[in-house]
Amino acid sequence: MGNVQKVDCILYKKMSQDIPLREEDIRLYGNVIREQLKFMVRNNILLSPTNYGRWFFIFCHIVEKGLKLSDGELIDLYIKLYGEEGKKHLFGDLHNIVDVIQEVARDMQSLMEESKSYAQRKEEELKALNLLETGVERLEETVSQLINHLGDLRRKNELLIKEVEEQKQVIEDLKQRLKSLEQEANLDYLTNVYNRRSVERALRELFDDFLKQERVFSVLIVDLNYLKRINDTYGHNVGDRVLANVAYAIRSSLRAKDILGRWGGDEFLVLLPGADMEVARKVKERIKERVKELTIFVDSESLKMSVSVGVAQVNKSHSKAEDLIEEADKDMYKDKERP
């Protein structure tokens, strides 16, 4: 694992070069995505296009080669591949939490050690007092010093208790923050793709990057046709199966670095970093074709699926990310009206 040059993935190369995937490639792809997402959620690694693409490459390598690595070994491999620059993208704001917890632990340990050392010195001085036979003046002087020392110790202990209480509150606040981060699930439980909160965060990051460095990207709004009719006719369990299968078909139509999230009840949002309108339209047609090939069996019936897809490429006329979504949404309705 120490040799970075040995990290590669045939599936990743195929997807990067838009080579059609075979059935076994698609199964492998699903395993890679599942293992990657569980790892990122388990380790609180925040979603970003950079993190997503890099971790996909790593998990593509280890799943394809059948490697079994611990979380620590995976993170070591990530750092070997991407160096110090990669560390900055690894955990985001969670580093601040870890730094604060470590600082709290260090402060508390230092205070406890100082108090323990001080108490030991005073205990030794009290033992020495029992051995003194040097006269009343020396004894009075020693007793006076000990009284002063004991007063200092009491004050230090009071400060320590106060500090410990303050640190307990800091730790409690950090626990609440970590709990909130855990509750902010990255995935949509039904379709196993990113939820709206996560994909919105990725969209904002791409849009900010465009404003700073003019790096182009495109978005697709994918709307599943007739989902309400399916739910009303066959029930929501069948509708849920349809959504999950459509999500899988969309995901298998994308490149490794592309990001897919559930945008609403029957809508998905696709982010295509580095893709212009021409590339985005090709992806649109590939998605529609893959979904068209789907068949869902319900008892003796078979259901066929279709989607309407809207496309938009970011440009300087978009003052905010919502403008881009609105443009793609309008294009999706135009696509829905086409025969």
FIPA-196309 format. One record per residue (C-alpha): residue number from 0; x, y, z. Coordinates in pm, 1 decimal, padded with zeros to 6 digits, m for minus. Example, Ala and Ser with C-alpha at 12.3 -4.5 7.8 and 13.67 -1.06 7.14 Angstrom:
2
[site 0 [01230.0 m00450.0 00780.0]]
[site 1 [01367.0 m00106.0 00714.0]]
***
This chain:
339
[site 0 [00000.0 00000.0 00000.0]]
[site 1 [00299.4 00228.8 00049.5]]
[site 2 [00356.8 00266.3 m00326.2]]
[site 3 [00110.6 00532.8 m00449.1]]
[site 4 [00181.0 00439.4 m00811.7]]
[site 5 [00013.3 00099.7 m00758.8]]
[site 6 [m00325.3 00257.7 m00677.3]]
[site 7 [m00541.3 00225.1 m00987.4]]
[site 8 [m00887.5 00109.0 m01093.1]]
[site 9 [m00997.4 m00029.1 m01428.9]]
[site 10 [m01360.8 00068.3 m01360.3]]
[site 11 [m01256.5 00427.3 m01285.6]]
[site 12 [m01068.2 00445.7 m01617.1]]
[site 13 [m01368.7 00311.0 m01807.3]]
[site 14 [m01605.1 00565.7 m01652.2]]
[site 15 [m01360.8 00853.0 m01703.0]]
[site 16 [m01335.0 00761.9 m02072.8]]
[site 17 [m01712.2 00707.0 m02113.8]]
[site 18 [m01659.1 00338.8 m02205.9]]
[site 19 [m01992.2 00146.5 m02182.0]]
[site 20 [m02012.5 m00060.7 m01862.6]]
[site 21 [m02089.2 m00431.7 m01862.8]]
[site 22 [m02327.5 m00590.0 m01613.1]]
[site 23 [m02043.5 m00695.4 m01382.4]]
[site 24 [m01900.5 m00339.2 m01400.3]]
[site 25 [m02233.8 m00198.2 m01283.4]]
[site 26 [m02245.9 m00442.4 m00991.8]]
[site 27 [m01891.2 m00346.9 m00896.0]]
[site 28 [m01984.9 00019.7 m00926.0]]
[site 29 [m02275.1 m00027.2 m00681.9]]
[site 30 [m02042.9 m00196.4 m00428.5]]
[site 31 [m01788.3 00086.1 m00457.0]]
[site 32 [m02051.4 00356.5 m00400.7]]
[site 33 [m02205.0 00170.9 m00106.3]]
[site 34 [m01871.2 00117.1 00072.7]]
[site 35 [m01754.6 00473.4 m00001.9]]
[site 36 [m02071.5 00638.2 00131.1]]
[site 37 [m02079.3 00426.4 00448.0]]
[site 38 [m01715.0 00518.6 00515.7]]
[site 39 [m01770.6 00893.9 00456.1]]
[site 40 [m02080.4 00905.5 00678.7]]
[site 41 [m01909.1 00693.5 00949.2]]
[site 42 [m01606.0 00925.6 00958.3]]
[site 43 [m01803.3 01254.0 00921.6]]
[site 44 [m01625.7 01341.1 00597.4]]
[site 45 [m01819.4 01631.7 00449.8]]
[site 46 [m01949.7 01610.9 00095.5]]
[site 47 [m01769.8 01810.3 m00168.3]]
[site 48 [m01688.2 01736.8 m00531.5]]
[site 49 [m01320.8 01712.5 m00437.6]]
[site 50 [m01378.8 01465.5 m00152.5]]
[site 51 [m01629.2 01261.8 m00355.0]]
[site 52 [m01400.9 01213.9 m00655.5]]
[site 53 [m01093.2 01130.8 m00450.8]]
[site 54 [m01264.9 00878.5 m00222.9]]
[site 55 [m01440.4 00716.0 m00518.1]]
[site 56 [m01100.2 00654.4 m00678.5]]
[site 57 [m00962.3 00502.1 m00354.7]]
[site 58 [m01264.8 00276.7 m00294.4]]
[site 59 [m01273.5 00179.4 m00661.3]]
[site 60 [m00915.9 00056.3 m00615.5]]
[site 61 [m00968.7 m00139.0 m00289.8]]
[site 62 [m01304.5 m00295.6 m00388.2]]
[site 63 [m01179.0 m00395.5 m00733.6]]
[site 64 [m00864.3 m00549.4 m00582.5]]
[site 65 [m01059.6 m00712.3 m00293.9]]
[site 66 [m00852.9 m00533.9 m00027.5]]
[site 67 [m00966.4 m00515.5 00336.8]]
[site 68 [m00841.7 m00191.7 00495.6]]
[site 69 [m00932.6 m00034.1 00828.7]]
[site 70 [m01057.2 00325.2 00841.6]]
[site 71 [m00716.5 00435.3 00966.7]]
[site 72 [m00539.4 00261.4 00680.1]]
[site 73 [m00780.7 00418.5 00430.9]]
[site 74 [m00710.5 00767.2 00566.3]]
[site 75 [m00333.8 00697.1 00557.2]]
[site 76 [m00370.5 00593.2 00191.8]]
[site 77 [m00565.8 00912.1 00116.7]]
[site 78 [m00289.5 01127.4 00271.0]]
[site 79 [m00019.1 00936.5 00077.8]]
[site 80 [m00207.6 00999.2 m00244.4]]
[site 81 [m00300.6 01363.4 m00192.3]]
[site 82 [m00047.8 01490.0 00062.3]]
[site 83 [m00085.8 01789.6 00292.2]]
[site 84 [m00317.9 01961.9 00044.9]]
[site 85 [m00553.7 01665.7 00072.2]]
[site 86 [m00569.0 01695.3 00450.5]]
[site 87 [m00734.6 02037.3 00419.1]]
[site 88 [m01030.5 01877.8 00237.5]]
[site 89 [m01054.1 01568.9 00455.8]]
[site 90 [m01268.6 01662.6 00754.1]]
[site 91 [m01358.5 02033.2 00707.3]]
[site 92 [m01500.3 02193.2 01021.5]]
[site 93 [m01471.9 01872.1 01223.4]]
[site 94 [m01099.5 01947.5 01270.7]]
[site 95 [m01198.8 02245.5 01480.8]]
[site 96 [m01404.8 02017.2 01703.5]]
[site 97 [m01117.0 01774.9 01745.3]]
[site 98 [m00872.5 02061.1 01817.8]]
[site 99 [m01098.3 02204.1 02087.2]]
[site 100 [m01152.5 01864.1 02251.9]]
[site 101 [m00777.9 01802.0 02253.8]]
[site 102 [m00711.8 02145.0 02400.2]]
[site 103 [m00971.3 02084.7 02672.5]]
[site 104 [m00813.0 01749.3 02756.7]]
[site 105 [m00463.7 01902.1 02773.0]]
[site 106 [m00578.0 02188.2 02999.6]]
[site 107 [m00757.8 01955.6 03239.3]]
[site 108 [m00462.6 01713.5 03251.8]]
[site 109 [m00219.8 02001.4 03320.7]]
[site 110 [m00434.0 02139.6 03603.1]]
[site 111 [m00473.3 01797.9 03766.9]]
[site 112 [m00100.3 01727.7 03749.3]]
[site 113 [m00016.2 02069.9 03895.5]]
[site 114 [m00259.8 02022.1 04185.4]]
[site 115 [m00132.1 01669.4 04254.6]]
[site 116 [00231.5 01786.2 04255.2]]
[site 117 [00152.9 02077.6 04485.4]]
[site 118 [m00033.2 01854.2 04731.0]]
[site 119 [00257.8 01608.0 04740.5]]
[site 120 [00502.0 01887.0 04824.4]]
[site 121 [00281.2 02007.8 05111.0]]
[site 122 [00245.8 01653.1 05244.2]]
[site 123 [00622.4 01616.4 05251.3]]
[site 124 [00656.6 01946.0 05437.4]]
[site 125 [00399.8 01834.9 05697.4]]
[site 126 [00594.2 01511.0 05753.0]]
[site 127 [00912.0 01710.5 05792.1]]
[site 128 [00740.5 01924.8 06059.1]]
[site 129 [00709.5 01619.8 06289.3]]
[site 130 [01088.0 01576.7 06277.4]]
[site 131 [01175.8 01935.9 06358.6]]
[site 132 [01328.8 01992.8 06701.3]]
[site 133 [01496.3 02322.2 06632.6]]
[site 134 [01303.7 02543.0 06872.8]]
[site 135 [00987.9 02741.9 06896.7]]
[site 136 [01084.6 03019.4 06651.6]]
[site 137 [01164.0 02777.3 06371.4]]
[site 138 [00849.9 02580.1 06449.4]]
[site 139 [00629.3 02892.5 06439.7]]
[site 140 [00788.9 02999.4 06111.9]]
[site 141 [00728.5 02659.2 05957.2]]
[site 142 [00370.3 02645.0 06080.7]]
[site 143 [00306.4 02992.1 05938.2]]
[site 144 [00448.0 02886.2 05600.3]]
[site 145 [00237.5 02573.2 05598.3]]
[site 146 [m00076.4 02770.2 05678.7]]
[site 147 [00000.7 03000.4 05385.3]]
[site 148 [00071.2 02702.5 05160.6]]
[site 149 [m00252.4 02533.3 05261.7]]
[site 150 [m00438.0 02855.4 05181.6]]
[site 151 [m00273.4 02861.0 04838.1]]
[site 152 [m00369.0 02498.3 04785.0]]
[site 153 [m00730.3 02567.5 04877.0]]
[site 154 [m00747.0 02858.0 04631.8]]
[site 155 [m00587.9 02648.8 04358.8]]
[site 156 [m00837.6 02370.1 04422.3]]
[site 157 [m01125.8 02617.3 04398.9]]
[site 158 [m00990.1 02744.2 04067.9]]
[site 159 [m00947.3 02386.3 03947.7]]
[site 160 [m01306.9 02299.1 04036.3]]
[site 161 [m01428.3 02608.6 03852.3]]
[site 162 [m01212.6 02525.3 03549.3]]
[site 163 [m01336.2 02165.4 03544.9]]
[site 164 [m01698.4 02283.2 03551.4]]
[site 165 [m01632.0 02523.1 03263.7]]
[site 166 [m01459.3 02250.8 03064.0]]
[site 167 [m01749.2 02013.3 03128.8]]
[site 168 [m01981.1 02269.6 02974.5]]
[site 169 [m01751.0 02308.2 02673.2]]
[site 170 [m01745.5 01930.5 02626.4]]
[site 171 [m02123.4 01912.4 02658.7]]
[site 172 [m02163.5 02183.8 02394.3]]
[site 173 [m01927.8 01992.4 02165.4]]
[site 174 [m02126.3 01673.0 02220.0]]
[site 175 [m02443.4 01853.1 02117.5]]
[site 176 [m02273.2 01988.1 01805.4]]
[site 177 [m02143.6 01643.4 01712.5]]
[site 178 [m02490.9 01499.7 01768.7]]
[site 179 [m02634.3 01760.3 01531.8]]
[site 180 [m02372.9 01671.3 01269.3]]
[site 181 [m02459.1 01303.0 01299.6]]
[site 182 [m02828.6 01383.2 01259.4]]
[site 183 [m02752.7 01576.7 00940.9]]
[site 184 [m02760.8 01259.2 00732.6]]
[site 185 [m02583.0 01279.2 00401.4]]
[site 186 [m02791.9 01014.5 00230.2]]
[site 187 [m03152.3 00975.8 00122.3]]
[site 188 [m03253.1 00652.5 00295.2]]
[site 189 [m03485.2 00536.2 00015.8]]
[site 190 [m03269.1 00581.9 m00295.1]]
[site 191 [m02920.4 00561.7 m00134.8]]
[site 192 [m02810.7 00882.1 m00312.1]]
[site 193 [m02728.5 01215.5 m00147.8]]
[site 194 [m03015.8 01400.6 00016.0]]
[site 195 [m03115.8 01755.9 m00070.4]]
[site 196 [m02910.2 01919.0 00207.1]]
[site 197 [m02592.1 01747.3 00089.8]]
[site 198 [m02638.7 01810.1 m00282.0]]
[site 199 [m02728.2 02175.8 m00214.5]]
[site 200 [m02399.3 02213.5 m00027.2]]
[site 201 [m02211.4 02066.3 m00325.2]]
[site 202 [m02399.8 02298.9 m00563.6]]
[site 203 [m02301.0 02605.7 m00359.0]]
[site 204 [m01938.2 02494.7 m00358.1]]
[site 205 [m01933.5 02451.8 m00736.0]]
[site 206 [m02105.4 02787.3 m00788.8]]
[site 207 [m01861.4 02968.4 m00556.8]]
[site 208 [m01573.3 02804.7 m00741.5]]
[site 209 [m01717.3 02931.8 m01072.0]]
[site 210 [m01741.7 03287.4 m00935.6]]
[site 211 [m01377.3 03277.6 m00818.0]]
[site 212 [m01207.2 03081.5 m01096.3]]
[site 213 [m01471.6 03051.3 m01373.0]]
[site 214 [m01464.4 02671.1 m01364.7]]
[site 215 [m01758.5 02557.7 m01572.9]]
[site 216 [m02016.1 02302.7 m01460.0]]
[site 217 [m02367.6 02197.1 m01558.6]]
[site 218 [m02677.0 02072.8 m01376.1]]
[site 219 [m02957.7 01835.3 m01469.7]]
[site 220 [m03304.3 01822.0 m01316.3]]
[site 221 [m03446.0 01470.1 m01364.0]]
[site 222 [m03819.7 01427.3 m01307.5]]
[site 223 [m03973.6 01078.2 m01288.7]]
[site 224 [m04291.1 01078.4 m01497.1]]
[site 225 [m04621.5 00945.2 m01362.5]]
[site 226 [m04498.2 00856.3 m01012.2]]
[site 227 [m04826.3 00974.8 m00856.4]]
[site 228 [m05022.8 00749.8 m01091.1]]
[site 229 [m04802.5 00453.4 m00995.1]]
[site 230 [m04851.1 00524.4 m00622.0]]
[site 231 [m05228.2 00558.2 m00663.0]]
[site 232 [m05259.2 00243.5 m00874.4]]
[site 233 [m05007.3 00003.5 m00719.5]]
[site 234 [m04932.3 00157.0 m00378.5]]
[site 235 [m04636.7 00346.4 m00230.1]]
[site 236 [m04425.2 00033.0 m00184.8]]
[site 237 [m04416.0 m00011.0 m00561.6]]
[site 238 [m04355.7 00362.9 m00603.6]]
[site 239 [m04057.7 00336.4 m00367.3]]
[site 240 [m03915.6 00045.9 m00571.4]]
[site 241 [m03951.4 00254.0 m00886.4]]
[site 242 [m03767.8 00550.4 m00728.0]]
[site 243 [m03481.7 00329.6 m00608.0]]
[site 244 [m03440.7 00162.8 m00949.6]]
[site 245 [m03451.1 00495.9 m01134.4]]
[site 246 [m03189.7 00640.6 m00897.2]]
[site 247 [m02963.3 00342.7 m00972.7]]
[site 248 [m03013.5 00385.9 m01347.6]]
[site 249 [m02924.0 00755.9 m01325.6]]
[site 250 [m02614.8 00686.1 m01114.8]]
[site 251 [m02490.4 00422.1 m01360.0]]
[site 252 [m02517.1 00681.3 m01640.0]]
[site 253 [m02276.4 00926.8 m01473.5]]
[site 254 [m01902.3 00972.9 m01449.2]]
[site 255 [m01715.7 00895.9 m01127.0]]
[site 256 [m01684.6 01262.6 m01029.0]]
[site 257 [m02049.4 01351.2 m01098.5]]
[site 258 [m02283.2 01401.7 m00800.7]]
[site 259 [m02640.8 01273.8 m00773.5]]
[site 260 [m02892.8 01375.2 m00508.7]]
[site 261 [m03263.6 01344.0 m00448.7]]
[site 262 [m03407.6 01693.4 m00498.7]]
[site 263 [m03772.9 01629.8 m00415.9]]
[site 264 [m04041.7 01361.9 m00415.4]]
[site 265 [m03996.4 01252.0 m00776.5]]
[site 266 [m03702.7 01474.0 m00878.5]]
[site 267 [m03326.3 01423.7 m00877.6]]
[site 268 [m03047.6 01681.7 m00917.0]]
[site 269 [m02728.9 01590.2 m01106.4]]
[site 270 [m02411.9 01803.9 m01080.2]]
[site 271 [m02155.8 01768.4 m01360.8]]
[site 272 [m01824.5 01936.1 m01263.1]]
[site 273 [m01624.1 02051.7 m01566.5]]
[site 274 [m01905.6 01969.2 m01811.9]]
[site 275 [m02031.4 02217.4 m02071.1]]
[site 276 [m02375.4 02209.5 m02236.1]]
[site 277 [m02268.6 01962.6 m02505.8]]
[site 278 [m02146.5 01707.8 m02251.1]]
[site 279 [m02451.0 01768.0 m02031.0]]
[site 280 [m02691.3 01694.1 m02317.9]]
[site 281 [m02511.3 01366.3 m02388.1]]
[site 282 [m02549.7 01270.7 m02023.4]]
[site 283 [m02918.7 01366.2 m02044.0]]
[site 284 [m02978.8 01130.9 m02336.5]]
[site 285 [m02785.0 00852.6 m02167.0]]
[site 286 [m02999.5 00886.3 m01852.8]]
[site 287 [m03324.8 00881.0 m02050.6]]
[site 288 [m03214.0 00571.5 m02240.6]]
[site 289 [m03107.8 00383.6 m01924.7]]
[site 290 [m03436.7 00461.9 m01748.1]]
[site 291 [m03633.2 00361.6 m02059.0]]
[site 292 [m03467.2 00018.6 m02041.9]]
[site 293 [m03596.9 m00039.3 m01686.7]]
[site 294 [m03880.5 m00283.2 m01622.1]]
[site 295 [m04052.4 m00315.2 m01282.8]]
[site 296 [m04259.3 m00632.5 m01234.4]]
[site 297 [m04573.7 m00609.3 m01020.7]]
[site 298 [m04753.2 m00944.2 m00993.8]]
[site 299 [m04835.4 m01032.6 m01353.1]]
[site 300 [m04777.9 m00679.5 m01485.3]]
[site 301 [m04462.4 m00506.1 m01601.3]]
[site 302 [m04411.7 m00130.6 m01565.3]]
[site 303 [m04193.3 00081.4 m01794.4]]
[site 304 [m04038.6 00405.4 m01675.0]]
[site 305 [m03955.3 00741.2 m01832.5]]
[site 306 [m03804.3 01069.0 m01713.1]]
[site 307 [m03806.0 01430.8 m01824.9]]
[site 308 [m03467.5 01602.6 m01799.6]]
[site 309 [m03378.1 01972.4 m01793.4]]
[site 310 [m03022.6 02096.5 m01856.4]]
[site 311 [m02843.1 02421.3 m01769.9]]
[site 312 [m02478.9 02533.0 m01784.8]]
[site 313 [m02348.9 02794.1 m01542.1]]
[site 314 [m02256.4 03132.2 m01690.7]]
[site 315 [m02201.3 03490.5 m01578.5]]
[site 316 [m02569.5 03576.3 m01612.4]]
[site 317 [m02642.3 03361.3 m01306.8]]
[site 318 [m02607.9 03577.5 m00996.5]]
[site 319 [m02681.1 03286.6 m00761.9]]
[site 320 [m02704.4 02908.2 m00774.0]]
[site 321 [m03085.0 02921.5 m00761.0]]
[site 322 [m03088.0 03093.8 m01102.6]]
[site 323 [m02917.8 02789.8 m01253.5]]
[site 324 [m03170.2 02551.9 m01093.9]]
[site 325 [m03459.5 02764.7 m01220.2]]
[site 326 [m03322.4 02753.9 m01576.1]]
[site 327 [m03282.1 02374.8 m01563.0]]
[site 328 [m03631.9 02339.5 m01417.8]]
[site 329 [m03784.6 02535.8 m01705.1]]
[site 330 [m03596.0 02322.2 m01955.9]]
[site 331 [m03726.1 02009.7 m01780.6]]
[site 332 [m04087.9 02121.1 m01832.7]]
[site 333 [m04012.6 02183.9 m02200.1]]
[site 334 [m03875.6 01830.9 m02222.6]]
[site 335 [m04190.5 01697.0 m02055.0]]
[site 336 [m04406.3 01861.7 m02322.6]]
[site 337 [m04210.9 01700.2 m02607.0]]
[site 338 [m04366.1 01383.3 m02752.1]]
***
